[in-house]
């Protein structure tokens, strides 16, 4: 049975003097009270830095205090207008000190956690609280905390219904999708894209990205099998390290492949079967030209420079990947949940998947879903900004 909320707060230091004030400093030179953003349990938010950049850009007249675990703050490059601090302990005394010294106009909780003392303290100080970017605990104990929150942004209407069942206020719940904002898509030269497209003359293509040595035979076998179904098929092949391109080209030539290299020939000719894409700055070009991309390293886990599947998704290339998604786990989870990628369970599956997705309508289905996943977070960002504007006190 969960500890009652009042008892949790009592045990967390109701009467203990705080040691916090001497290491807290108000935000220097501020013209308005800050917004306090607390980050905790944000591993499921792969674009948290972009989200913060967007928030700060849209609320440029406000200073921001950002707190979270030190390791997290070290990893996230915060905008200049953000003032990072370690998380104050979630006790009544420490939270009271933080709220007194910082005097925020708003507390924004981003992530999975529900800090009881902070929620209760902000509520008692009449500071509005917004909750976003997390799958919130589904217990009666959590519902008591949720009733103190001004606005709760959820991903689905189903989550709203469950929270209402626990006692959350229906008019404080907004189902707006996942909170994410992907980085801009990889760029390429528009002239080169047109020229390469004209050169290919509608040849079918696919792209294998950052392929480690342990997966090279698998990719080449898949290409050989697919060539039997589409004899003009061209593979853009990016080795895990561009330094491997010379040796790889010689090996493939010795095996009987018609090979060209981006850094040497510059472009494929009509007979090229494998075009070695050995310039990492050209990824944006290959994703735009290839309707499907295999993300290298997702079978062996050995890629030295793994690529995010969202790069392909943002540029309309259907995503194929193996079972090892640890390098970008949250991104793969989003794509799988949105039926926006094809997960392969064995190396033999790659050739079948390439052959299957050579049918334009099949690749387009995955690519369209991937685009929906990639852009879904934009609506959540707008909903969050609107909620912040609604919750902030009116100017005097």
Buried (B, 14 or more C-beta within 10 A) or exposed (E): EEEEBEEBBEEBBEEEEBEBBEEBEBBEEBEBBBBBBBBBBBEBBBBBBBBBBBBBEBBEEBBBBBBBBEEBBEEBEBBEBBBBBEBBBBBBBBBBBBBBBBBBBBBBBBBBBBBBBBBBBBBEBEBBBBBBBBEBBEEEBBBBBBBBBBBBBBBEEEBBEBBBEBEBBEEBBBBBBBBBBBEEBBEBEEEEBEEBEEEBEEBBBBBBBBBBBBBBEBBBBBBBBBBEEBEBBBBBBBBBBBEBBBEBBEBBEEEEBBBBBBBEBEEBEEEBBBBBBBBEEBBBBBBBBBBBBBBBBBBBBBBEBBBBBBBBBBBBBBBBBBEBBEBBEBBBEBBBEBEBBBBBEEBEBBBBBBBBBBEEEBBBBBBEBBBBBBBBBBEBBEBBBEBBEEBBEEEE
